[in-house]
């Protein structure tokens, strides 16, 4: 038993010394290639085995011939191990270099294309992560381009919509100043109307800027959906009468929700105004509210004739006003963007889809704790 302990101690001492030397070597070459590190690891392994074997062989008083045989066997194993480690290191380095080149193209604004051929599990996992990141960045760049396009359109449309009423105000004010107005009271009414239009546009721009800046402060209270819809219908009724449009609100469930009553009334008002303006005379705009699982869905259905499928995803974009046939004279394309911003601030979702004869806008809001019981 004591001989075995002595042999184990000698082997451990020899292998330990080789391991310490290998650790120092790895620290020296830690900034070098993976191939060099693999070669050092293989050399440490073989050296540790050789040192332990030789230490035990010396203690066992082997003959010179036997010691030479053992040393030769271990040396051959060392040569094969080092050659294998170098080949493996070169293969790993080649795959790493291909991955680095692909990542360089990705960093210069292109899409990431994973290198072909087999690779280690770690490099394959890294390739998958880079591919997922590339897809996310591509989607982000696409959203940025779409946002920039909508901003340019918004600036162009706002400039046009501001220029028209300002030119009219200037002409009417000059006519009043020069005493050329045949009916001053009529001019005053027109000036008041144009000022109201400008005020509405400025208010919408301010609201949208608060939403985009994340500065929309909500004061949520528990309120019934029935009351929200009733207030919105009462506010939109004069406009509906002016356009000859019927407002229908028959399917309204009195479900409680936790929302900012003022902001959510603005959401419904914008949807109703949009629906009324795009529904022909003698048409119908229907409002409904129904409970679906742990959400309540408010919907406004108009008779606009539908929206082209290619434009459905842009309906809530800032500044989008669709085709000329769907563009209201006083609109700046902000109402639906404000709707989406307010709804998302309430942890909800705004959607639109085509139905028979028109389209349906849906606002999905989470129910209150009381409403889910």
C-alpha positions in Angstrom: 0.0 0.0 0.0 2.9 2.3 0.8 4.4 1.7 -2.6 1.1 2.7 -4.3 1.0 5.9 -2.3 4.6 6.7 -3.2 3.9 6.1 -6.9 0.8 8.3 -6.7 2.6 11.0 -5.0 5.5 11.0 -7.5 3.1 11.0 -10.4 1.1 13.9 -8.9 4.2 15.9 -8.2 5.5 15.5 -11.8 2.2 16.2 -13.4 1.6 19.2 -11.0 4.9 20.8 -12.0 4.0 20.4 -15.7 0.6 21.8 -15.1 2.0 24.9 -13.4 4.4 25.5 -16.2 1.5 25.1 -18.7 -0.6 27.6 -16.8 2.2 30.1 -17.0 2.6 29.4 -20.7 -1.2 29.9 -21.3 -1.0 33.2 -19.5 1.8 34.3 -21.8 0.0 33.3 -25.0 -3.6 34.3 -23.9 -3.7 37.1 -26.5 -2.5 34.8 -29.3 -4.5 32.6 -31.7 -6.8 29.8 -30.5 -4.5 27.4 -32.4 -1.5 28.4 -30.1 -3.7 27.9 -27.0 -4.8 24.5 -28.1 -1.2 23.5 -28.8 -0.1 24.6 -25.4 -3.0 22.7 -23.8 -2.0 19.5 -25.7 1.7 20.0 -24.8 0.8 20.5 -21.1 -1.3 17.3 -21.1 1.5 15.2 -22.7 4.2 16.8 -20.6 2.2 16.1 -17.4 1.8 12.5 -18.4 5.5 12.3 -19.4 6.7 13.9 -16.2 4.5 11.6 -14.0 5.6 8.5 -15.9 9.3 9.3 -15.8 9.1 10.2 -12.1 7.5 6.8 -11.3 9.9 5.0 -13.7 12.9 6.5 -11.9 11.5 5.5 -8.5 10.8 1.9 -9.7 14.5 1.5 -10.8 13.6 0.4 -14.3 16.4 -0.6 -16.6 17.8 1.9 -19.1 16.1 -0.1 -21.9 12.7 -0.1 -20.3 13.0 3.6 -19.5 13.9 4.3 -23.1 10.9 2.4 -24.3 8.6 4.3 -22.0 10.1 7.6 -23.0 9.8 6.8 -26.7 6.1 5.7 -26.4 5.2 8.9 -24.5 7.2 11.0 -27.0 5.3 9.5 -30.0 2.0 10.2 -28.2 3.1 13.8 -27.6 3.9 14.3 -31.3 0.5 12.9 -32.4 -1.3 15.0 -29.8 0.5 18.2 -30.8 -0.2 17.6 -34.5 -3.8 16.9 -33.8 -4.1 20.0 -31.6 -2.5 22.2 -34.3 -4.8 20.9 -37.0 -7.9 21.4 -34.8 -6.7 24.9 -33.9 -6.2 25.8 -37.6 -9.7 24.6 -38.3 -11.2 26.6 -35.4 -9.2 29.7 -36.4 -10.4 29.4 -40.0 -14.0 29.2 -38.9 -13.5 32.2 -36.5 -11.9 34.2 -39.4 -14.9 33.5 -41.6 -17.3 34.6 -38.8 -15.2 37.7 -38.3 -15.5 38.6 -41.9 -19.2 38.0 -41.9 -19.6 40.2 -38.8 -17.5 43.0 -40.5 -19.9 43.1 -43.4 -22.8 43.1 -40.9 -21.2 46.0 -39.0 -20.9 48.1 -42.2 -24.6 48.1 -42.7 -25.2 44.9 -44.6 -27.1 41.8 -43.6 -25.4 39.1 -41.6 -24.8 35.9 -43.7 -23.6 33.0 -41.5 -20.5 31.2 -42.9 -21.2 27.9 -44.7 -19.7 24.7 -43.5 -19.5 22.9 -40.1 -18.3 24.8 -37.0 -18.1 24.3 -33.3 -21.2 24.6 -31.1 -20.0 27.9 -29.7 -19.3 29.5 -33.1 -22.7 28.1 -34.4 -24.5 29.7 -31.4 -22.6 33.0 -32.0 -23.7 32.9 -35.7 -27.3 32.4 -34.7 -27.2 35.3 -32.3 -25.6 37.5 -34.9 -28.2 36.5 -37.4 -31.0 37.3 -35.0 -29.4 40.7 -34.2 -29.0 41.4 -37.9 -32.7 40.8 -38.4 -33.7 43.1 -35.5 -31.4 45.8 -36.9 -32.8 45.4 -40.4 -36.4 45.8 -39.0 -35.2 48.8 -36.9 -33.7 50.4 -40.0 -36.9 49.8 -41.9 -39.0 51.4 -39.2 -36.6 54.4 -39.1 -36.9 54.9 -42.8 -40.7 54.6 -42.6 -40.7 57.1 -39.7 -38.4 59.5 -41.6 -40.7 59.2 -44.6 -43.8 60.0 -42.5 -42.0 62.9 -40.9 -41.2 64.4 -44.3 -44.8 63.9 -45.5 -46.0 65.4 -42.3 -43.9 68.5 -42.7 -45.0 68.9 -46.3 -48.7 68.5 -45.5 -48.6 70.7 -42.4 -46.8 73.4 -44.4 -49.5 73.2 -47.0 -52.4 73.1 -44.5 -51.0 76.1 -42.6 -50.3 78.1 -45.7 -53.9 77.9 -47.0 -55.7 79.2 -43.9 -53.0 81.8 -43.2 -53.3 83.1 -46.8 -57.1 83.3 -46.3 -56.7 85.1 -43.0 -54.3 87.6 -44.5 -56.6 88.3 -47.5 -59.7 88.8 -45.3 -57.9 91.0 -42.8 -56.6 93.2 -45.6 -60.1 93.4 -47.0 -61.5 94.5 -43.7 -58.6 96.9 -43.1 -59.2 98.6 -46.5 -62.9 98.7 -46.1 -63.4 96.4 -49.1 -65.5 93.8 -47.3 -69.1 93.9 -48.4 -70.2 91.8 -45.4 -67.8 92.3 -42.4 -69.8 90.0 -40.2 -69.3 87.1 -42.7 -65.6 87.8 -42.9 -65.4 87.8 -39.1 -67.1 84.4 -39.0 -64.7 83.0 -41.6 -61.7 84.3 -39.7 -63.0 82.7 -36.5 -63.5 79.4 -38.4 -59.9 79.5 -39.8 -58.5 80.3 -36.4 -60.3 77.3 -34.9 -58.8 75.1 -37.6 -55.3 76.4 -36.9 -55.9 75.9 -33.2 -57.0 72.3 -33.7 -53.9 71.6 -35.8 -51.6 73.1 -33.2 -53.3 71.2 -30.4 -52.9 67.9 -32.4 -49.2 68.7 -33.0 -48.6 69.4 -29.3 -50.4 66.2 -28.3 -48.4 64.1 -30.7 -45.2 65.6 -29.6 -46.0 64.7 -26.0 -46.8 61.1 -27.0 -43.5 60.8 -29.0 -41.6 62.3 -26.1 -43.1 59.9 -23.6 -44.5 62.9 -21.7 -48.2 62.0 -21.9 -49.3 62.1 -18.2 -52.3 59.8 -17.6 -54.8 60.1 -14.7 -56.5 56.7 -14.9 -59.9 56.3 -13.1 -62.3 53.4 -13.1 -65.0 54.2 -15.6 -67.7 52.3 -17.5 -67.2 51.8 -21.2 -70.8 52.7 -21.7 -70.2 56.2 -20.3 -67.1 56.6 -22.5 -69.0 55.7 -25.7 -72.0 57.8 -24.7 -69.9 60.9 -24.2 -68.1 60.3 -27.6 -71.4 59.8 -29.4 -72.9 63.0 -27.9 -69.8 65.0 -29.0 -69.8 63.6 -32.6 -73.6 63.9 -33.2 -73.5 67.5 -34.6 -70.9 66.6 -37.1 -72.8 63.4 -38.1 -76.0 65.5 -38.6 -74.0 68.0 -40.7 -72.8 65.2 -43.0 -76.0 63.3 -43.0 -74.5 60.2 -41.3 -76.4 58.0 -38.8 -74.6 57.1 -35.6 -75.5 53.7 -34.2 -74.4 52.5 -30.7 -76.5 49.4 -30.0 -74.0 46.8 -28.7 -72.4 48.5 -25.8 -71.5 46.4 -22.7 -71.2 48.3 -19.5 -67.7 46.9 -18.7 -65.5 48.9 -16.3 -62.0 49.9 -17.4 -59.1 51.8 -15.8 -58.3 54.6 -18.2 -57.8 58.4 -18.4 -61.4 59.4 -19.3 -60.3 62.6 -21.1 -57.7 61.0 -23.3 -59.8 57.9 -24.1 -62.8 60.2 -25.0 -60.3 61.9 -27.4 -59.5 58.5 -28.9 -63.2 57.7 -29.6 -63.8 61.2 -30.8 -61.0 61.0 -33.3 -62.2 57.6 -34.6 -65.8 58.9 -34.9 -64.7 62.1 -36.7 -62.5 60.1 -39.1 -65.4 57.6 -39.7 -68.0 60.4 -40.3 -65.8 62.3 -42.7 -65.2 59.2 -44.8 -68.7 57.9 -44.8 -71.0 59.1 -47.6 -74.3 60.9 -46.8 -77.1 58.5 -45.6 -74.4 56.1 -44.5 -74.0 54.6 -41.0 -71.2 54.7 -38.4 -71.6 52.0 -35.8 -69.9 51.9 -32.4 -69.7 48.7 -30.3 -68.0 47.6 -27.1 -67.7 43.9 -26.2 -65.7 41.9 -23.6 -63.2 39.3 -24.9 -61.5 37.3 -22.1 -59.5 39.8 -20.0 -59.9 42.7 -22.5 -62.6 45.0 -23.8 -62.7 45.9 -27.5 -64.2 49.2 -28.7 -64.9 49.3 -32.4 -66.0 52.0 -34.8 -67.2 50.8 -38.2 -67.7 53.2 -41.1 -68.9 53.1 -44.7 -65.8 54.4 -46.4 -65.7 51.6 -48.9 -62.5 50.1 -47.5 -58.8 50.9 -47.4 -56.3 49.3 -49.9 -54.6 46.3 -48.3 -51.2 47.8 -49.0 -52.1 50.9 -47.0 -53.6 49.1 -43.9 -50.3 48.9 -42.1 -49.8 52.7 -42.5 -53.1 53.9 -41.3 -51.8 54.8 -37.9 -48.5 56.4 -39.1 -47.9 60.0 -38.4 -49.0 62.2 -41.3 -50.6 59.4 -43.3 -53.8 60.5 -45.0 -54.3 57.9 -47.6 -55.5 58.6 -51.1 -56.9 62.0 -52.1 -60.4 60.6 -51.9 -59.9 59.8 -48.2 -58.1 63.1 -47.3 -60.3 65.5 -45.3 -59.9 69.2 -46.2 -58.8 70.2 -42.7 -56.9 67.0 -41.8 -53.2 66.8 -41.2 -53.0 63.1 -40.7 -52.5 63.3 -37.0 -55.7 62.0 -35.5 -55.1 58.3 -35.9 -51.5 58.6 -34.9 -52.7 60.3 -31.7 -55.2 57.4 -31.3 -52.5 54.8 -31.4 -50.2 56.8 -29.0 -52.9 57.2 -26.4 -54.1 53.6 -26.6 -50.5 52.2 -26.3 -50.0 54.5 -23.3 -52.9 52.6 -21.7 -51.2 49.2 -22.5 -53.7 48.6 -25.3 -53.7 48.1 -29.0 -55.2 49.9 -32.0 -56.0 47.9 -35.2 -57.9 48.4 -38.4 -59.3 45.9 -40.9 -61.6 46.0 -43.9 -65.2 44.9 -43.6 -68.1 44.8 -46.0 -68.7 48.3 -47.3 -66.0 50.0 -45.2 -63.5 49.4 -42.4 -63.5 48.8 -38.7 -61.2 50.4 -36.2 -60.7 48.5 -33.0 -59.2 49.6 -29.7 -58.3 46.8 -27.3 -58.0 47.8 -23.6 -57.2 45.6 -20.5 -60.0 45.2 -18.1 -59.8 46.4 -14.5 -59.6 43.9 -11.6 -63.2 44.5 -10.9 -64.1 44.0 -14.5 -62.5 40.6 -14.7 -64.5 39.1 -11.8 
